[in-house]
Amino acid sequence: MRIGVPREIKNHEHRVAMIPAGVSSLVPDGHQVLIQASAGVDSGFPDNDYIAAGACMVKSAKDAWACDLVVKVKEPLASEYIFLRPNLALVTFLHLAAVPKLADVLLEKKVCAIGYETVQLDDGSLPILSRMSQVAGRVAAQLSVRFLQKENGTPFSGKGILAGGVAGSTAARVLILGGGNVGLNAAESLAGLGANVVVLEASQSRVHSLQASLHENISMEHFSFESLHRLLPDCDILIGAALIPGQHTPELLKRDDVREMQAGSVFIDVSIDQGGISETSRPTTYETPVYVEEGVIHCCLPNLPGSVPLTSTMVLTDASLPYIQLIANHGIDGAARLNVAISRGINIRDGKVLHQGVAESLRMRYK
Ligand SMILES: NC(=O)c1ccc[n+]([C@@H]2O[C@H](COP(=O)([O-])OP(=O)(O)OC[C@H]3O[C@@H](n4cnc5c(N)ncnc54)[C@H](O)[C@@H]3O)[C@@H](O)[C@H]2O)c1
């Protein structure tokens, strides 16, 4: 099979979908891997490493896209729609619930589109998304403590609280909505700094199974709107980390709720890639990562792991390569038969939506 790896073009997206070790595991099986020149440089992999691993370097995105299987990190942007065509198999983060226009194009062009975020094991876990979420949760924690600082000369100033505090001061109070991979990694990082963290999680069984093993600065409660309104006015940092796989993020906050928070508080909506948890959330970019609504600093970056590409690329490719190998060796149908996680990952194929959660979010017919 010819496998193409284009350079990522999303704003400040520095990851690449395949590392040289991935190339050297595919080439012996007779596959040809075409890497767009300099695609791996920001992740620490110069072109020569790919050449040594057996890849063909191609200059243009057009050449990298002209393959049977294209492997990417982020969803195709509008300027890449021109490369979409029937019989193309595309494997990448899609988050279609948040980009209905892309869903329309994938349907119209009859692309077979597999979303990393919906590749799902029998126990319900998401083996590729979860690895990126661990990174995203930790990046969100790092950004939140920075934005909470009052820094002269920056357009947006936080409350001016040291997250962990010191003797004689109070540590920051953190509220996290969703106690999965993002939520718990953010919680661990912030608790490790000394902040006081409360996680509100929808799954009762998850609350029970995790409560005892958490850091002493973290408490986990079952999510309810009563708890949310009790905790919101006093939290210095709010992190959105809820997910229902494939679906638009549950909208947990209205504008009036955000008004309950104190001015200079920080809200990092990690769930923005699936639409965001608040009426006030809208995607931001690394050029302008934050905006202020109702006095609260909002940061809604849809590609948090992209800012730590040396870490994220290793983690992403480690999680995704076994699935890419299966698809390369057996084709989509064969791979989906052999591995049900892959069949669950297929969002769109032959002009039909094949993922129930995605179909419901897009209000489209589910096949
Ligand atoms: N912005 C980024 O760069 C980035 C990177 C990685 C992941 N994400 C996103 O972060 C979100 C969380 O991902 P994850 O891997 O942690 O998911 P996860 O499935 O591990 O955890 C989500 C948790 O949310 C809980 N939940 C669902 N509805 C809830 C509600 N109403 N209230 C409270 N909890 C609720 C679920 O029970 C689950 O435990 C997803 O939208 C994911 O796409 C964003």
The ligand as a Gaussian input file, in Angstrom:
#p B3LYP/6-31G(d) Opt

LIG

0 1
 N       -7.965000      20.469000      23.275000
 C       -7.136000      19.465000      23.079000
 O       -6.010000      19.645000      22.637000
 C       -7.548000      18.070000      23.450000
 C       -6.622000      17.029000      23.467000
 C       -7.047000      15.763000      23.900000
 C       -8.374000      15.551000      24.245000
 N       -9.250000      16.599000      24.157000
 C      -10.668000      16.463000      24.514000
 O      -10.818000      16.445000      25.917000
 C      -12.088000      15.840000      26.215000
 C      -11.908000      14.784000      27.306000
 O      -11.154000      13.711000      26.766000
 P      -10.766000      12.445000      27.682000
 O       -9.842000      11.611000      26.895000
 O      -10.392000      12.870000      29.041000
 O      -12.155000      11.673000      27.738000
 P      -12.509000      10.501000      28.757000
 O      -13.558000       9.687000      28.085000
 O      -11.294000       9.838000      29.286000
 O      -13.153000      11.314000      29.979000
 C      -14.316000      12.078000      29.837000
 C      -15.056000      11.989000      31.148000
 O      -16.144000      12.915000      31.092000
 C      -17.183000      12.330000      31.842000
 N      -18.420000      13.047000      31.555000
 C      -19.272000      12.907000      30.507000
 N      -20.306000      13.768000      30.629000
 C      -20.085000      14.465000      31.778000
 C      -20.786000      15.488000      32.466000
 N      -21.952000      15.944000      32.003000
 N      -20.257000      15.962000      33.610000
 C      -19.112000      15.489000      34.116000
 N      -18.402000      14.496000      33.518000
 C      -18.870000      14.018000      32.372000
 C      -17.169000      10.873000      31.399000
 O      -17.868000      10.039000      32.301000
 C      -15.672000      10.597000      31.386000
 O      -15.189000      10.077000      32.597000
 C      -12.583000      15.278000      24.872000
 O      -13.488000      16.171000      24.296000
 C      -11.335000      15.201000      24.045000
 O      -11.588000      15.214000      22.655000
 C       -8.858000      17.834000      23.763000

